[in-house]
Amino acid sequence: MTELHDLTALELAAAYACGDTSPTEVVDHLLARIEGGDRVGAFTTVSADRARAAAAGAERVLRSADRAGLPRLFGVPTAVKDLEATAGVRTTLGSALFRDWIPEHDDEIVDVMADAGLISLGKTTVPEFGAACYTEPEVSAPARSPFDLRRSAAGSSGGAAAAVGARLVPIAQGSDTAGSIRSPASACGVVGLKPSRGLVTAGPAGNDGMGLSVRGPIARTVRDAAAFLDALTGRTGAGTVHPPRADGYERACGAPVPRLRVALAQGSVSGGPVDPEVAAAAELTARTLAGLGHDVFARDQVPDPELTEGFQVMFTALVGSRTMALDESSLRPIVRHLRSRSRKFTSAELAASIGVVQARARAWALRHADADVVITPTVTNPPTPVGKLRNDADPAAELAAMTAFTGNTVLANATGFPAISLPLGWSSQGLPIGVSLTAGWGREDLLLGVSASLEEALPWAHRYGEQGGA
């Protein structure tokens, strides 16, 4: 028998329309699952009373005579990443320094989700200030892969991906500066979409100033991710550069996909070695697309130390730019290291690094200008054991290890292109392996269309019932 937590976001919306269930019933069911034991460390803060009140309000609206004009995902539960300020809800930023911070105002993305009628069940776990590709903060339990609780959910949207993979919510909001949506999606066997630069509004104060960070959807299915993207692009504002698809991204999932030129780019721009099972998952994706009639060709992804080193300088500067009047001695060693390192760069050195990254990103785009879609491994390894990437004694070595693990994810942040991680591979131990597809700027429609065809050819939904959703 299908349980409420097995339903996708779109299936829940359809069930509401048919009267088969209600927001109150669904929210109560999911809160019971969370409160009964969040073994994956998905949530730092659960806002149960607010969620139940919002569900009751949504239910009253759904019972009214006129439902016309309601958002597509009205009344569907979700969660907000704990880097996004949420008025009246504890927002820790993954840091002991903000353990008790309760903001007075919402960040823009929180308002956008509320406008879409989504109901947040709480704040999902993040590493301190989002400054790691694993999620092991001091303020809550580590975020773990639902497919093996000994394995990390990656980061920085680790809690969000774990929540979706464990079927605690059908969709969750993430953000991505260097792969922070896609790396956790790979580790947790879910779909993670980093949208094009400037598609999702970040609000007046939400941009990082360098064009690296974007907000985006995490979901179990491609169609849910597309519908959530429609919700996130329902408002234009500061930071948006181009309008969303006129007829919505969900429709792109059912539209015919033209014959595409697809490049398989094995290897890692960071120079980190790619695990053979990860490489095999990318190969399988390429063969599958060739079998669907697309023109697939191989092209190695060579290491680019100039891009990698320049990006590290930019990322370090972002961590260092956070102003604090508090004692920094309680910060995580990796955060202290990044902040100390950032103070050693002059403004001229930072500007030079930005220029190098822009030039190398442009070179990558030109190299693949003959491809509609580029396939790469999402990250270089299957989910790593909890604690493996963390190195408090030597944070410089930790930074090098994280850079090697994330591999190619920084490319989409540097170019501004959309990229999606799909759970298309599985290790010999049954662990999920994400494969990344990247398209040109503004081509989320193409990316979602081809992703939907891959989901049909290489389905993964049954995996949640087999061993996922711990």
C-alpha positions as CSV (number, residue, x, y, z in Angstrom):
1,M,0.0,0.0,0.0
2,T,1.3,3.5,-0.9
3,E,2.1,5.6,2.1
4,L,1.7,9.4,2.1
5,H,5.4,9.8,2.4
6,D,5.9,7.8,-0.8
7,L,3.9,10.3,-2.9
8,T,5.8,12.9,-4.9
9,A,5.0,16.6,-4.7
10,L,2.9,16.4,-7.8
11,E,1.1,13.3,-6.6
12,L,0.2,15.1,-3.4
13,A,-1.1,18.1,-5.3
14,A,-3.3,15.7,-7.4
15,A,-4.5,13.9,-4.2
16,Y,-5.5,17.2,-2.7
17,A,-7.5,18.0,-5.9
18,C,-9.3,14.7,-5.7
19,G,-9.9,15.0,-2.0
20,D,-8.0,11.8,-1.3
21,T,-5.9,13.5,1.4
22,S,-5.4,17.0,2.9
23,P,-2.5,19.2,3.8
24,T,-3.2,18.6,7.5
25,E,-3.1,14.9,7.1
26,V,0.1,15.0,5.1
27,V,1.9,17.4,7.4
28,D,0.9,15.5,10.5
29,H,2.2,12.3,8.8
30,L,5.5,13.7,7.8
31,L,6.1,15.5,11.2
32,A,5.4,12.1,12.9
33,R,8.1,10.6,10.7
34,I,10.6,13.4,11.5
35,E,9.8,13.5,15.2
36,G,9.8,9.7,15.4
37,G,13.5,9.7,14.6
38,D,15.3,11.8,12.0
39,R,18.1,9.3,11.6
40,V,19.6,11.0,8.6
41,G,20.2,14.3,10.4
42,A,18.0,16.2,7.9
43,F,16.6,18.9,10.3
44,T,18.3,21.3,12.6
45,T,15.0,22.9,13.6
46,V,11.5,21.5,13.1
47,S,8.8,24.2,13.0
48,A,5.9,21.9,13.8
49,D,3.3,24.4,15.1
50,R,3.9,26.8,12.2
51,A,3.6,23.9,9.7
52,R,0.3,22.7,11.2
53,A,-1.1,26.2,11.3
54,A,-0.1,26.7,7.6
55,A,-1.6,23.3,6.7
56,A,-4.9,24.2,8.4
57,G,-5.0,27.4,6.5
58,A,-4.2,25.7,3.2
59,E,-6.9,23.1,3.9
60,R,-9.5,25.8,4.3
61,V,-8.6,27.3,1.0
62,L,-8.7,24.0,-0.8
63,R,-12.2,23.3,0.6
64,S,-13.5,26.6,-0.7
65,A,-15.6,26.7,-3.8
66,D,-13.1,28.5,-5.9
67,R,-9.7,26.9,-6.3
68,A,-8.9,28.6,-9.6
69,G,-5.6,30.4,-9.7
70,L,-4.0,28.4,-6.8
71,P,-0.3,27.6,-7.3
72,R,0.5,24.2,-8.7
73,L,2.1,22.9,-5.5
74,F,-0.3,24.7,-3.1
75,G,-0.2,22.9,0.3
76,V,2.7,20.6,-0.4
77,P,5.3,20.2,2.4
78,T,8.9,21.3,1.9
79,A,11.8,22.5,4.0
80,V,14.1,25.6,3.9
81,K,17.9,25.4,4.0
82,D,19.3,26.6,7.3
83,L,21.3,29.3,5.5
84,E,18.1,31.2,4.7
85,A,16.8,33.6,7.3
86,T,13.3,32.7,8.3
87,A,11.3,35.1,10.4
88,G,10.3,33.6,13.8
89,V,12.2,30.4,13.2
90,R,15.6,29.5,14.6
91,T,18.2,29.9,11.8
92,T,21.6,28.7,12.9
93,L,23.6,29.0,9.7
94,G,25.1,25.7,10.9
95,S,27.2,27.7,13.5
96,A,27.4,27.6,17.2
97,L,27.7,31.4,17.1
98,F,24.1,31.6,15.7
99,R,22.7,28.7,17.7
100,D,19.8,30.8,19.1
101,W,19.3,33.3,16.3
102,I,15.7,34.0,15.5
103,P,15.5,36.4,12.5
104,E,12.9,39.1,12.3
105,H,12.6,39.0,8.5
106,D,12.5,36.3,5.8
107,D,15.0,36.0,3.1
108,E,13.6,36.5,-0.4
109,I,13.5,32.7,-1.2
110,V,11.5,32.0,1.9
111,D,8.9,34.6,0.7
112,V,8.9,33.1,-2.8
113,M,8.1,29.6,-1.4
114,A,5.3,31.0,0.8
115,D,3.8,32.8,-2.2
116,A,3.8,29.4,-4.0
117,G,1.7,27.9,-1.2
118,L,4.4,25.6,0.0
119,I,4.5,24.6,3.7
120,S,7.9,24.4,5.4
121,L,8.3,21.8,8.1
122,G,11.6,23.4,9.3
123,K,15.2,24.2,8.6
124,T,17.5,21.6,7.0
125,T,21.0,21.0,8.3
126,V,24.0,22.7,6.8
127,P,27.8,22.9,7.6
128,E,28.9,26.1,9.2
129,F,28.1,29.0,6.8
130,G,27.8,26.4,4.0
131,A,31.6,26.3,3.9
132,A,32.1,22.5,3.4
133,C,31.1,19.8,1.0
134,Y,30.0,17.6,4.0
135,T,27.4,18.5,6.6
136,E,28.7,17.9,10.1
137,P,27.9,21.1,12.1
138,E,28.3,21.6,15.8
139,V,24.6,22.6,16.3
140,S,23.0,19.3,15.1
141,A,23.7,15.8,14.1
142,P,25.5,15.1,10.8
143,A,23.5,14.7,7.7
144,R,23.7,11.2,6.3
145,S,22.9,9.4,3.1
146,P,19.5,7.6,3.5
147,F,21.1,4.6,1.6
148,D,23.8,4.0,4.2
149,L,23.7,5.9,7.5
150,R,27.5,5.5,7.9
151,R,27.9,7.7,4.8
152,S,27.8,11.5,4.5
153,A,25.0,13.3,2.8
154,A,27.7,15.7,1.4
155,G,27.1,19.4,1.5
156,S,26.2,22.1,1.9
157,S,22.6,21.2,1.2
158,G,23.2,17.9,2.9
159,G,20.2,18.1,5.2
160,A,17.9,19.1,2.3
161,A,19.0,16.1,0.2
162,A,18.8,13.7,3.1
163,A,15.3,14.9,3.9
164,V,14.1,14.2,0.4
165,G,15.9,10.9,0.0
166,A,14.6,9.7,3.4
167,R,11.0,10.7,2.3
168,L,10.6,13.2,5.1
169,V,9.5,15.9,2.6
170,P,8.9,15.4,-1.2
171,I,10.9,18.5,-2.2
172,A,13.4,20.8,-0.4
173,Q,15.1,24.1,-1.2
174,G,18.8,24.1,-1.6
175,S,21.5,26.6,-2.6
176,D,24.7,26.0,-4.7
177,T,27.9,28.0,-4.7
178,A,30.4,25.2,-5.6
179,G,28.1,22.2,-6.1
180,S,26.1,22.4,-2.8
181,I,22.9,21.2,-4.4
182,R,24.4,18.6,-6.8
183,S,26.9,16.9,-4.4
184,P,24.3,16.1,-1.8
185,A,21.8,15.0,-4.5
186,S,24.5,12.5,-5.7
187,A,25.1,11.2,-2.1
188,C,21.4,10.9,-1.3
189,G,20.1,9.4,-4.6
190,V,17.9,12.4,-5.5
191,V,17.6,15.0,-8.2
192,G,19.4,18.3,-7.7
193,L,19.2,21.2,-10.1
194,K,21.4,24.2,-10.0
195,P,19.6,26.8,-12.2
196,S,21.2,29.3,-14.5
197,R,22.7,32.4,-13.0
198,G,20.0,35.0,-12.7
199,L,16.9,32.8,-13.1
200,V,15.9,32.5,-9.4
201,T,15.7,35.8,-7.5
202,A,18.0,36.1,-4.5
203,G,16.5,39.4,-3.3
204,P,18.2,42.7,-2.6
205,A,20.8,41.2,-0.2
206,G,20.9,37.6,-1.4
207,N,23.6,37.8,-4.1
208,D,27.1,36.8,-3.3
209,G,28.6,39.6,-5.5
210,M,30.5,37.2,-7.7
211,G,27.7,35.4,-9.4
212,L,28.5,31.9,-8.0
213,S,25.5,31.2,-5.7
214,V,22.0,30.2,-6.8
215,R,19.0,28.7,-5.1
216,G,17.4,25.7,-6.6
217,P,15.2,22.5,-6.2
218,I,16.0,19.1,-4.7
219,A,13.4,16.4,-5.4
220,R,13.0,12.7,-5.9
221,T,11.7,13.0,-9.5
222,V,12.6,15.2,-12.5
223,R,9.0,16.4,-12.8
224,D,8.9,17.4,-9.1
225,A,12.1,19.4,-9.6
226,A,10.7,21.1,-12.7
227,A,7.4,22.0,-10.8
228,F,9.4,23.3,-7.9
229,L,11.5,25.4,-10.3
230,D,8.3,26.9,-11.6
231,A,7.4,27.8,-8.0
232,L,10.9,29.3,-7.4
233,T,10.7,31.4,-10.6
234,G,7.3,32.8,-9.9
235,R,8.7,36.1,-8.8
236,T,11.2,38.3,-10.6
237,G,13.3,40.8,-8.6
238,A,16.8,41.7,-7.6
239,G,19.3,39.3,-9.2
240,T,17.1,38.0,-11.9
241,V,18.6,38.4,-15.4
242,H,16.1,36.6,-17.7
243,P,12.5,35.6,-17.4
244,P,11.5,32.0,-16.8
245,R,10.1,29.8,-19.5
246,A,6.8,31.2,-20.5
247,D,4.8,28.0,-20.3
248,G,6.7,26.6,-17.3
249,Y,9.4,24.1,-16.7
250,E,7.1,21.2,-15.8
251,R,5.8,21.1,-19.4
252,A,9.4,20.7,-20.7
253,C,9.4,17.3,-19.1
254,G,6.8,16.0,-21.4
255,A,7.9,17.8,-24.6
256,P,9.6,15.9,-27.4
257,V,13.4,16.1,-27.0
258,P,15.1,16.8,-30.3
259,R,18.2,14.9,-31.4
260,L,21.0,16.3,-29.3
261,R,24.8,16.4,-29.6
262,V,26.0,15.1,-26.2
263,A,29.6,15.2,-25.0
264,L,30.8,12.7,-22.4
265,A,33.6,14.5,-20.5
266,Q,35.2,12.0,-18.2
267,G,37.7,13.2,-15.6
268,S,37.8,16.0,-13.1
269,V,38.6,19.7,-13.6
270,S,40.0,19.6,-10.0
271,G,42.4,16.9,-10.9
272,G,41.0,14.5,-8.3
273,P,40.9,10.8,-9.5
274,V,37.4,9.6,-10.5
275,D,36.3,6.3,-8.9
276,P,35.8,3.6,-11.6
277,E,32.2,3.1,-10.5
278,V,31.5,6.8,-10.9
279,A,33.0,6.8,-14.3
280,A,30.9,3.7,-15.2
281,A,27.7,5.6,-14.3
282,A,28.6,8.4,-16.6
283,E,29.4,5.9,-19.4
284,L,26.0,4.2,-18.8
285,T,24.3,7.6,-19.2
286,A,26.1,8.3,-22.4
287,R,25.2,4.8,-23.8
288,T,21.6,5.3,-22.8
289,L,21.3,8.7,-24.6
290,A,22.9,7.2,-27.7
291,G,20.3,4.4,-27.5
292,L,17.6,7.1,-27.4
293,G,18.9,8.5,-30.7
294,H,21.2,11.2,-29.6
295,D,24.7,11.9,-31.1
296,V,27.1,11.1,-28.3
297,F,30.9,11.6,-28.4
298,A,33.6,11.4,-25.9
299,R,35.9,14.2,-24.8
300,D,38.1,14.0,-21.7
301,Q,37.8,16.6,-19.0
302,V,41.3,17.7,-18.4
303,P,42.4,19.2,-15.0
304,D,42.5,23.0,-14.9
305,P,44.5,24.1,-12.0
306,E,44.1,27.8,-13.0
307,L,40.3,27.5,-12.7
308,T,40.5,25.5,-9.5
309,E,42.9,27.8,-7.7
310,G,41.1,30.9,-8.9
311,F,37.8,29.5,-7.7
312,Q,39.3,28.7,-4.3
313,V,40.3,32.3,-3.9
314,M,36.8,33.5,-4.8
315,F,35.1,30.9,-2.4
316,T,37.6,31.8,0.4
317,A,36.8,35.5,-0.1
318,L,33.1,34.8,0.2
319,V,33.6,33.0,3.6
320,G,35.9,35.7,4.8
321,S,33.4,38.5,3.8
322,R,30.9,37.5,6.5
323,T,31.2,40.2,9.1
324,M,31.2,39.2,12.8
325,A,31.7,41.0,16.0
326,L,31.8,37.7,17.9
327,D,34.6,35.5,19.2
328,E,35.8,33.5,16.2
329,S,37.6,30.9,18.3
330,S,34.4,28.8,18.4
331,L,34.2,28.6,14.6
332,R,35.0,25.3,12.9
333,P,38.7,24.9,12.0
334,I,37.9,24.9,8.2
335,V,36.0,28.2,8.6
336,R,38.7,29.8,10.6
337,H,41.2,28.6,8.0
338,L,39.2,30.1,5.1
339,R,38.7,33.4,6.9
340,S,42.4,33.7,7.9
341,R,43.4,32.8,4.3
342,S,41.0,35.4,2.9
343,R,42.7,38.2,4.8
344,K,46.0,37.4,3.0
345,F,44.6,38.3,-0.4
346,T,44.7,41.8,-1.6
347,S,41.7,43.2,-3.6
348,A,43.9,43.2,-6.7
349,E,44.6,39.4,-6.2
350,L,40.9,38.7,-5.8
351,A,40.1,40.7,-8.9
352,A,42.8,38.8,-10.8
353,S,41.3,35.5,-9.6
354,I,37.9,36.5,-10.7
355,G,39.3,37.4,-14.1
356,V,41.1,34.0,-14.4
357,V,38.0,32.1,-13.5
358,Q,35.9,34.0,-16.0
359,A,38.5,33.3,-18.7
360,R,38.8,29.6,-17.9
361,A,35.0,29.3,-17.7
362,R,34.7,30.9,-21.1
363,A,37.3,28.5,-22.5
364,W,35.4,25.5,-21.1
365,A,32.2,26.8,-22.7
366,L,33.9,27.3,-26.1
367,R,35.4,23.9,-25.9
368,H,32.0,22.4,-25.6
369,A,30.2,24.8,-27.9
370,D,29.4,22.0,-30.3
371,A,27.5,20.1,-27.6
372,D,23.9,20.7,-26.4
373,V,24.5,18.7,-23.2
374,V,27.7,17.8,-21.4
375,I,27.8,14.6,-19.2
376,T,30.3,14.5,-16.3
377,P,30.5,12.7,-13.0
378,T,28.8,14.9,-10.4
379,V,31.5,14.2,-7.8
380,T,34.5,12.0,-8.0
381,N,33.4,9.3,-5.5
382,P,30.4,7.5,-4.1
383,P,29.1,8.8,-0.7
384,T,32.1,9.1,1.7
385,P,32.0,7.9,5.3
386,V,30.9,10.5,7.8
387,G,34.0,12.3,9.0
388,K,36.3,11.2,6.2
389,L,36.6,14.7,4.5
390,R,36.7,16.6,7.8
391,N,40.2,17.3,9.1
392,D,40.2,19.6,12.0
393,A,43.9,19.1,12.6
394,D,44.8,20.2,9.1
395,P,42.1,22.4,7.5
396,A,44.4,23.1,4.5
397,A,44.5,19.4,3.7
398,E,40.7,19.3,4.2
399,L,40.3,22.1,1.7
400,A,42.4,20.1,-0.8
401,A,40.4,16.9,-0.2
402,M,37.1,18.7,-0.6
403,T,38.3,20.3,-3.9
404,A,39.3,16.8,-5.2
405,F,35.9,15.3,-4.1
406,T,33.7,18.0,-5.7
407,G,35.5,17.6,-9.0
408,N,33.6,19.3,-11.8
409,T,30.8,20.9,-9.8
410,V,32.4,24.4,-9.8
411,L,32.2,24.6,-13.6
412,A,28.5,25.4,-13.6
413,N,29.0,28.0,-10.9
414,A,31.8,29.6,-12.9
415,T,30.0,29.6,-16.2
416,G,26.5,30.3,-14.8
417,F,25.1,27.4,-16.8
418,P,22.4,25.1,-15.5
419,A,23.4,21.7,-14.3
420,I,21.5,18.8,-12.9
421,S,22.6,15.7,-10.9
422,L,20.5,12.6,-11.5
423,P,20.8,9.3,-9.6
424,L,21.7,7.2,-12.6
425,G,24.4,5.0,-11.2
426,W,24.6,2.6,-8.2
427,S,27.8,1.2,-6.7
428,S,28.4,-2.4,-5.9
429,Q,27.4,-1.6,-2.3
430,G,24.1,-0.2,-3.4
431,L,25.2,3.5,-2.9
432,P,23.8,6.2,-5.2
433,I,26.1,7.8,-7.8
434,G,25.0,11.0,-9.4
435,V,25.7,11.9,-13.0
436,S,25.7,15.5,-14.0
437,L,24.2,17.0,-17.2
438,T,25.0,20.6,-18.1
439,A,23.3,22.7,-20.8
440,G,23.8,26.2,-22.1
441,W,22.8,29.3,-20.1
442,G,19.0,29.6,-19.8
443,R,18.4,26.0,-21.2
444,E,16.7,24.5,-18.2
445,D,13.9,23.4,-20.5
446,L,16.4,21.2,-22.5
447,L,18.1,19.9,-19.4
448,L,14.8,18.9,-17.8
449,G,13.4,17.3,-21.0
450,V,16.4,15.1,-21.5
451,S,16.5,14.3,-17.8
452,A,12.9,13.1,-17.9
453,S,13.8,10.8,-20.7
454,L,16.7,9.4,-18.7
455,E,14.5,8.9,-15.7
456,E,12.1,6.8,-17.9
457,A,15.0,4.8,-19.4
458,L,16.9,4.3,-16.1
459,P,14.3,4.6,-13.4
460,W,15.3,5.0,-9.8
461,A,12.0,5.4,-7.8
462,H,12.0,1.8,-6.7
463,R,15.3,2.3,-5.0
464,Y,13.7,4.3,-2.2
465,G,11.6,1.3,-1.3
466,E,14.4,-1.2,-1.5
467,Q,16.9,0.5,0.8
468,G,16.5,4.2,0.7
469,G,14.5,6.4,3.1
470,A,16.2,5.1,6.3
